[in-house]
Amino acid sequence: YGGSTSYLSSNAGANFVSASVSGANYAILAYDRATFFAQQSQGIWRLGITYSVPVSNTQALSLLTPNGGEVWQYNTVHNITWSSTGIANVKIDYKTSPSSSWQTIAASTPNTGSYAWKIPNTVTTQARVRVSDVADNTPTDSSNNFFSITASAIAVNRSEIQFGTIQVGQQAIDTVLITNSGTAPLVVANVSFDIVGYVVSRSSFTVPAAGSDTIKVLFVPYMQKTYNATMTMVSNAPSSPTTIPVFGVGQNPTSVADGSEIPLYYALEQNFPNPFNPSTVISYSIVNDGFVSLKVFNSIGQEVGTLIDEVQKAGKYSVQFNAESTGGQSVPTGIYFYKLSSGTFSSTKKMLLLK
């Protein structure tokens, strides 16, 4: 505003200072933030405006993790983290030894301060990570000390398993040795077969680094035929899955020539393995020829499935239960009961399914 002296406010009228223009003010034209005209009694004046914009080109970058001492396992995901200022995008590399070349993890990634890295199969105790500005590689920072990348390594002592010929209803057992020559624990998540007739004592387990363990393989033929199968072990080893061919032949019994083959008493054995997942074997003995029933019930007494419902000759038998109902539906984790009935004999035992 202006009278004999003109005043100007640069903060929406909160404060005014006198303007060095002559005469009284009639009007002001504000064309844009850099162009102001004042119509005064003695002429038209243009306001000279000077802007002071603080500008800083300071850049900084500091790698936080991994910074030395970490142990990161193959195929797991870990966060590379850093702090920075004045950088839009970063490049991330790693190397496995002081003399090796830098390998790219991310050629360009937004500067969010964190990057999820899936650990590769490059086992070492001398790894480092480097983070740098994509624009000109400056600034840059790398791990202060070495960190380790570990991995398991699986080996088995059998190239194949040969069971030969086994009578239907009987069972044969063999053993497989699993060795972990790696630097990380070997986690076997599942052991399975592609056909029915074979069972393992454990379907999941962990072998420590530089350690070993064994599992038992059971052949339980349920009818006369050839059982050519593949046992598959799924683990966290880079070479997973591991496969072993398994061969066996089931043969129907012909006759009982030796009286020692006939059991002296009825018996229902504890299933093996127990607890189990996904299969287990139930063995039993029948003294006399006759009708045999073997059924599975859940914990509230509901019938889950029928394993045997037929006339059988006196002898020893084994049958496989694959954690399925009679209709082929998978049954849940829990306690189950199996009941054998033949003539006046009846026996019930308990088993545990753990998935």
Secondary structure as a PSIPRED ss2 file (coil, helix, strand):
# PSIPRED VFORMAT (PSIPRED V4.0)

   1 Y C   1.000  0.000  0.000
   2 G E   0.000  0.000  1.000
   3 G C   1.000  0.000  0.000
   4 S C   1.000  0.000  0.000
   5 T C   1.000  0.000  0.000
   6 S E   0.000  0.000  1.000
   7 Y E   0.000  0.000  1.000
   8 L E   0.000  0.000  1.000
   9 S C   1.000  0.000  0.000
  10 S C   1.000  0.000  0.000
  11 N C   1.000  0.000  0.000
  12 A C   1.000  0.000  0.000
  13 G C   1.000  0.000  0.000
  14 A C   1.000  0.000  0.000
  15 N C   1.000  0.000  0.000
  16 F C   1.000  0.000  0.000
  17 V E   0.000  0.000  1.000
  18 S E   0.000  0.000  1.000
  19 A C   1.000  0.000  0.000
  20 S C   1.000  0.000  0.000
  21 V C   1.000  0.000  0.000
  22 S C   1.000  0.000  0.000
  23 G C   1.000  0.000  0.000
  24 A C   1.000  0.000  0.000
  25 N E   0.000  0.000  1.000
  26 Y E   0.000  0.000  1.000
  27 A E   0.000  0.000  1.000
  28 I E   0.000  0.000  1.000
  29 L E   0.000  0.000  1.000
  30 A E   0.000  0.000  1.000
  31 Y E   0.000  0.000  1.000
  32 D E   0.000  0.000  1.000
  33 R C   1.000  0.000  0.000
  34 A C   1.000  0.000  0.000
  35 T E   0.000  0.000  1.000
  36 F E   0.000  0.000  1.000
  37 F E   0.000  0.000  1.000
  38 A E   0.000  0.000  1.000
  39 Q E   0.000  0.000  1.000
  40 Q E   0.000  0.000  1.000
  41 S C   1.000  0.000  0.000
  42 Q C   1.000  0.000  0.000
  43 G E   0.000  0.000  1.000
  44 I E   0.000  0.000  1.000
  45 W E   0.000  0.000  1.000
  46 R E   0.000  0.000  1.000
  47 L E   0.000  0.000  1.000
  48 G C   1.000  0.000  0.000
  49 I C   1.000  0.000  0.000
  50 T C   1.000  0.000  0.000
  51 Y C   1.000  0.000  0.000
  52 S C   1.000  0.000  0.000
  53 V C   1.000  0.000  0.000
  54 P C   1.000  0.000  0.000
  55 V C   1.000  0.000  0.000
  56 S C   1.000  0.000  0.000
  57 N C   1.000  0.000  0.000
  58 T C   1.000  0.000  0.000
  59 Q C   1.000  0.000  0.000
  60 A E   0.000  0.000  1.000
  61 L E   0.000  0.000  1.000
  62 S E   0.000  0.000  1.000
  63 L E   0.000  0.000  1.000
  64 L E   0.000  0.000  1.000
  65 T E   0.000  0.000  1.000
  66 P C   1.000  0.000  0.000
  67 N C   1.000  0.000  0.000
  68 G C   1.000  0.000  0.000
  69 G C   1.000  0.000  0.000
  70 E C   1.000  0.000  0.000
  71 V E   0.000  0.000  1.000
  72 W E   0.000  0.000  1.000
  73 Q E   0.000  0.000  1.000
  74 Y C   1.000  0.000  0.000
  75 N C   1.000  0.000  0.000
  76 T C   1.000  0.000  0.000
  77 V E   0.000  0.000  1.000
  78 H E   0.000  0.000  1.000
  79 N E   0.000  0.000  1.000
  80 I E   0.000  0.000  1.000
  81 T E   0.000  0.000  1.000
  82 W E   0.000  0.000  1.000
  83 S E   0.000  0.000  1.000
  84 S E   0.000  0.000  1.000
  85 T E   0.000  0.000  1.000
  86 G C   1.000  0.000  0.000
  87 I C   1.000  0.000  0.000
  88 A C   1.000  0.000  0.000
  89 N E   0.000  0.000  1.000
  90 V E   0.000  0.000  1.000
  91 K E   0.000  0.000  1.000
  92 I E   0.000  0.000  1.000
  93 D E   0.000  0.000  1.000
  94 Y E   0.000  0.000  1.000
  95 K E   0.000  0.000  1.000
  96 T C   1.000  0.000  0.000
  97 S C   1.000  0.000  0.000
  98 P C   1.000  0.000  0.000
  99 S C   1.000  0.000  0.000
 100 S C   1.000  0.000  0.000
 101 S C   1.000  0.000  0.000
 102 W C   1.000  0.000  0.000
 103 Q E   0.000  0.000  1.000
 104 T E   0.000  0.000  1.000
 105 I E   0.000  0.000  1.000
 106 A E   0.000  0.000  1.000
 107 A E   0.000  0.000  1.000
 108 S E   0.000  0.000  1.000
 109 T E   0.000  0.000  1.000
 110 P E   0.000  0.000  1.000
 111 N C   1.000  0.000  0.000
 112 T C   1.000  0.000  0.000
 113 G C   1.000  0.000  0.000
 114 S E   0.000  0.000  1.000
 115 Y E   0.000  0.000  1.000
 116 A E   0.000  0.000  1.000
 117 W E   0.000  0.000  1.000
 118 K E   0.000  0.000  1.000
 119 I C   1.000  0.000  0.000
 120 P C   1.000  0.000  0.000
 121 N C   1.000  0.000  0.000
 122 T C   1.000  0.000  0.000
 123 V C   1.000  0.000  0.000
 124 T E   0.000  0.000  1.000
 125 T E   0.000  0.000  1.000
 126 Q E   0.000  0.000  1.000
 127 A E   0.000  0.000  1.000
 128 R E   0.000  0.000  1.000
 129 V E   0.000  0.000  1.000
 130 R E   0.000  0.000  1.000
 131 V E   0.000  0.000  1.000
 132 S E   0.000  0.000  1.000
 133 D E   0.000  0.000  1.000
 134 V C   1.000  0.000  0.000
 135 A C   1.000  0.000  0.000
 136 D C   1.000  0.000  0.000
 137 N C   1.000  0.000  0.000
 138 T C   1.000  0.000  0.000
 139 P C   1.000  0.000  0.000
 140 T E   0.000  0.000  1.000
 141 D E   0.000  0.000  1.000
 142 S E   0.000  0.000  1.000
 143 S C   1.000  0.000  0.000
 144 N C   1.000  0.000  0.000
 145 N C   1.000  0.000  0.000
 146 F C   1.000  0.000  0.000
 147 F E   0.000  0.000  1.000
 148 S E   0.000  0.000  1.000
 149 I E   0.000  0.000  1.000
 150 T E   0.000  0.000  1.000
 151 A C   1.000  0.000  0.000
 152 S C   1.000  0.000  0.000
 153 A C   1.000  0.000  0.000
 154 I E   0.000  0.000  1.000
 155 A E   0.000  0.000  1.000
 156 V E   0.000  0.000  1.000
 157 N C   1.000  0.000  0.000
 158 R C   1.000  0.000  0.000
 159 S C   1.000  0.000  0.000
 160 E C   1.000  0.000  0.000
 161 I E   0.000  0.000  1.000
 162 Q E   0.000  0.000  1.000
 163 F E   0.000  0.000  1.000
 164 G E   0.000  0.000  1.000
 165 T E   0.000  0.000  1.000
 166 I E   0.000  0.000  1.000
 167 Q E   0.000  0.000  1.000
 168 V C   1.000  0.000  0.000
 169 G C   1.000  0.000  0.000
 170 Q C   1.000  0.000  0.000
 171 Q C   1.000  0.000  0.000
 172 A E   0.000  0.000  1.000
 173 I E   0.000  0.000  1.000
 174 D E   0.000  0.000  1.000
 175 T E   0.000  0.000  1.000
 176 V E   0.000  0.000  1.000
 177 L E   0.000  0.000  1.000
 178 I E   0.000  0.000  1.000
 179 T E   0.000  0.000  1.000
 180 N E   0.000  0.000  1.000
 181 S C   1.000  0.000  0.000
 182 G C   1.000  0.000  0.000
 183 T C   1.000  0.000  0.000
 184 A C   1.000  0.000  0.000
 185 P C   1.000  0.000  0.000
 186 L E   0.000  0.000  1.000
 187 V E   0.000  0.000  1.000
 188 V E   0.000  0.000  1.000
 189 A E   0.000  0.000  1.000
 190 N E   0.000  0.000  1.000
 191 V E   0.000  0.000  1.000
 192 S E   0.000  0.000  1.000
 193 F E   0.000  0.000  1.000
 194 D C   1.000  0.000  0.000
 195 I C   1.000  0.000  0.000
 196 V C   1.000  0.000  0.000
 197 G C   1.000  0.000  0.000
 198 Y E   0.000  0.000  1.000
 199 V E   0.000  0.000  1.000
 200 V E   0.000  0.000  1.000
 201 S C   1.000  0.000  0.000
 202 R C   1.000  0.000  0.000
 203 S C   1.000  0.000  0.000
 204 S C   1.000  0.000  0.000
 205 F E   0.000  0.000  1.000
 206 T E   0.000  0.000  1.000
 207 V E   0.000  0.000  1.000
 208 P C   1.000  0.000  0.000
 209 A C   1.000  0.000  0.000
 210 A C   1.000  0.000  0.000
 211 G C   1.000  0.000  0.000
 212 S E   0.000  0.000  1.000
 213 D E   0.000  0.000  1.000
 214 T E   0.000  0.000  1.000
 215 I E   0.000  0.000  1.000
 216 K E   0.000  0.000  1.000
 217 V E   0.000  0.000  1.000
 218 L E   0.000  0.000  1.000
 219 F E   0.000  0.000  1.000
 220 V C   1.000  0.000  0.000
 221 P C   1.000  0.000  0.000
 222 Y C   1.000  0.000  0.000
 223 M C   1.000  0.000  0.000
 224 Q C   1.000  0.000  0.000
 225 K E   0.000  0.000  1.000
 226 T E   0.000  0.000  1.000
 227 Y E   0.000  0.000  1.000
 228 N E   0.000  0.000  1.000
 229 A E   0.000  0.000  1.000
 230 T E   0.000  0.000  1.000
 231 M E   0.000  0.000  1.000
 232 T E   0.000  0.000  1.000
 233 M E   0.000  0.000  1.000
 234 V E   0.000  0.000  1.000
 235 S E   0.000  0.000  1.000
 236 N C   1.000  0.000  0.000
 237 A C   1.000  0.000  0.000
 238 P C   1.000  0.000  0.000
 239 S C   1.000  0.000  0.000
 240 S C   1.000  0.000  0.000
 241 P C   1.000  0.000  0.000
 242 T E   0.000  0.000  1.000
 243 T E   0.000  0.000  1.000
 244 I E   0.000  0.000  1.000
 245 P E   0.000  0.000  1.000
 246 V E   0.000  0.000  1.000
 247 F E   0.000  0.000  1.000
 248 G E   0.000  0.000  1.000
 249 V E   0.000  0.000  1.000
 250 G E   0.000  0.000  1.000
 251 Q E   0.000  0.000  1.000
 252 N C   1.000  0.000  0.000
 253 P C   1.000  0.000  0.000
 254 T C   1.000  0.000  0.000
 255 S C   1.000  0.000  0.000
 256 V C   1.000  0.000  0.000
 257 A C   1.000  0.000  0.000
 258 D C   1.000  0.000  0.000
 259 G H   0.000  1.000  0.000
 260 S H   0.000  1.000  0.000
 261 E H   0.000  1.000  0.000
 262 I C   1.000  0.000  0.000
 263 P C   1.000  0.000  0.000
 264 L C   1.000  0.000  0.000
 265 Y C   1.000  0.000  0.000
 266 Y C   1.000  0.000  0.000
 267 A E   0.000  0.000  1.000
 268 L E   0.000  0.000  1.000
 269 E C   1.000  0.000  0.000
 270 Q C   1.000  0.000  0.000
 271 N C   1.000  0.000  0.000
 272 F E   0.000  0.000  1.000
 273 P C   1.000  0.000  0.000
 274 N C   1.000  0.000  0.000
 275 P C   1.000  0.000  0.000
 276 F E   0.000  0.000  1.000
 277 N C   1.000  0.000  0.000
 278 P C   1.000  0.000  0.000
 279 S C   1.000  0.000  0.000
 280 T E   0.000  0.000  1.000
 281 V E   0.000  0.000  1.000
 282 I E   0.000  0.000  1.000
 283 S E   0.000  0.000  1.000
 284 Y E   0.000  0.000  1.000
 285 S E   0.000  0.000  1.000
 286 I E   0.000  0.000  1.000
 287 V C   1.000  0.000  0.000
 288 N C   1.000  0.000  0.000
 289 D C   1.000  0.000  0.000
 290 G E   0.000  0.000  1.000
 291 F E   0.000  0.000  1.000
 292 V E   0.000  0.000  1.000
 293 S E   0.000  0.000  1.000
 294 L E   0.000  0.000  1.000
 295 K E   0.000  0.000  1.000
 296 V E   0.000  0.000  1.000
 297 F E   0.000  0.000  1.000
 298 N C   1.000  0.000  0.000
 299 S C   1.000  0.000  0.000
 300 I C   1.000  0.000  0.000
 301 G C   1.000  0.000  0.000
 302 Q C   1.000  0.000  0.000
 303 E E   0.000  0.000  1.000
 304 V E   0.000  0.000  1.000
 305 G E   0.000  0.000  1.000
 306 T E   0.000  0.000  1.000
 307 L E   0.000  0.000  1.000
 308 I E   0.000  0.000  1.000
 309 D E   0.000  0.000  1.000
 310 E E   0.000  0.000  1.000
 311 V E   0.000  0.000  1.000
 312 Q E   0.000  0.000  1.000
 313 K C   1.000  0.000  0.000
 314 A C   1.000  0.000  0.000
 315 G E   0.000  0.000  1.000
 316 K E   0.000  0.000  1.000
 317 Y E   0.000  0.000  1.000
 318 S E   0.000  0.000  1.000
 319 V E   0.000  0.000  1.000
 320 Q E   0.000  0.000  1.000
 321 F E   0.000  0.000  1.000
 322 N C   1.000  0.000  0.000
 323 A C   1.000  0.000  0.000
 324 E E   0.000  0.000  1.000
 325 S C   1.000  0.000  0.000
 326 T C   1.000  0.000  0.000
 327 G C   1.000  0.000  0.000
 328 G C   1.000  0.000  0.000
 329 Q C   1.000  0.000  0.000
 330 S E   0.000  0.000  1.000
 331 V C   1.000  0.000  0.000
 332 P C   1.000  0.000  0.000
 333 T C   1.000  0.000  0.000
 334 G E   0.000  0.000  1.000
 335 I E   0.000  0.000  1.000
 336 Y E   0.000  0.000  1.000
 337 F E   0.000  0.000  1.000
 338 Y E   0.000  0.000  1.000
 339 K E   0.000  0.000  1.000
 340 L E   0.000  0.000  1.000
 341 S E   0.000  0.000  1.000
 342 S E   0.000  0.000  1.000
 343 G C   1.000  0.000  0.000
 344 T C   1.000  0.000  0.000
 345 F E   0.000  0.000  1.000
 346 S E   0.000  0.000  1.000
 347 S E   0.000  0.000  1.000
 348 T E   0.000  0.000  1.000
 349 K E   0.000  0.000  1.000
 350 K E   0.000  0.000  1.000
 351 M E   0.000  0.000  1.000
 352 L E   0.000  0.000  1.000
 353 L E   0.000  0.000  1.000
 354 L C   1.000  0.000  0.000
 355 K C   1.000  0.000  0.000
